[in-house]
Amino acid sequence: MALSSALCASLATILIHRGLQGSSFWAGAWINVVVGAVAAWTAALILVPFDQYSWQAVPYFALSGLIGTTGGRLFRILAIEKVGARLRSLMPWMQKRSVKGVQAAY
């Protein structure tokens, strides 16, 4: 599961980088958020039986989506726009070895 998650995140980073070459940050960010929301709601409606929904939890999940998913995507796209896909994916590693991280990216 972790490998699949890493593969999807890497592929998304590459696709966002390519999309930013022909579009603006705001267009990419909002398209990404809308498509993600539609996909998440579709999966939830298909995979989760209706009687298992807890309507008391909706405000918490909505807030976590605004803070985590939307905020995270906006900052991720901004980072890719500012430093590029290769450097953005190396950022955690570069904090320890900044010179070698930059060399590895190029």
N, C-alpha and C positions, 0 to 999 in steps of 0.2 A: 504494500500500500504506500509506504514512504517513497519508494522508487517511482511509482506511478505519479504521485504528487509532485515530485521533483521534475519529472519529465514534462508534465503538463505546465508547470510554472516556467520551465525553460522555453518551451514552445510558445507560451503566451508572451514572454519577454521578446522573443525574436519577432513574432507577429506584430506586437505593439511598435517595436522599433521600425519595422518596414512600413507600417501604417503612418507613422509620424513623418516619414520622408515625403509624403504627398498630402499631408493634412496638418491641422493645427492641434495643439494640446487639448483645447476644450472640446473640439469635435471628437477626438479619440477618447477622451475621458468619459463623456456622456454616452457615446455609443457603447463603450465597454460596460458602463454601469447598467444601462437599459437592457442590453442583451443578457447580462448576468442575472438581473432581476427576473426577467421573463423565463430564463432557463431554470432558475431556482424554484420559482412558483410552479412551473409546469412539473418539475420533478417531484415537488412536495405533494401536489394534487394527485399525481399518478401513483406515487409510492406509499403515501401515508393514508391509512384508512381514516375517514372523516370523524369517526367516534374517538380517535386518539388525539385530536387537536384539543389543546387546553387554551381557551380564549383568554384566561388570566395571564398567560405567558406572552401573548402577542406584543404588548408594549416593550417588554424586555428584548425580545428577538428583533423588533423593529429598531430599537435604539442601538442594539449591537450591530445591526446591518448598516445603520447610518455611520456609526463611529468606525467600526472595523472594516467592513467591506468597501463602502463608498470612500471613506477617508484613505484607506490603504491603497485602493486603486488609483485615486487621484495622485497620491504621493509617489506611487510606483511609476505611473506614466510620466510624472514630472521628472523623476530621477532618470528615467530612460531618455527623456528629451534632453536633459542637461548634460549627462555624462556618457550616454550611449549604452547599448545593451550589454556589451562585453564588460565594461567597467562596473556597471550597476550590479551584475551578477557576482562580481568579485569583491564587492564592498566589505562584507563581513571578514573575508580572508585578508583583505588589504589592511585592516586595522592593526593586524599583528605584524605584517610584513609588507609595508607600503611600497618599497622600491621593487621587490620581487613581484608583487601583485601587478604593478603597472607594466613591468617587463613581460609578464605572462599574458597580459591582455593584448599585447602587440607582438 
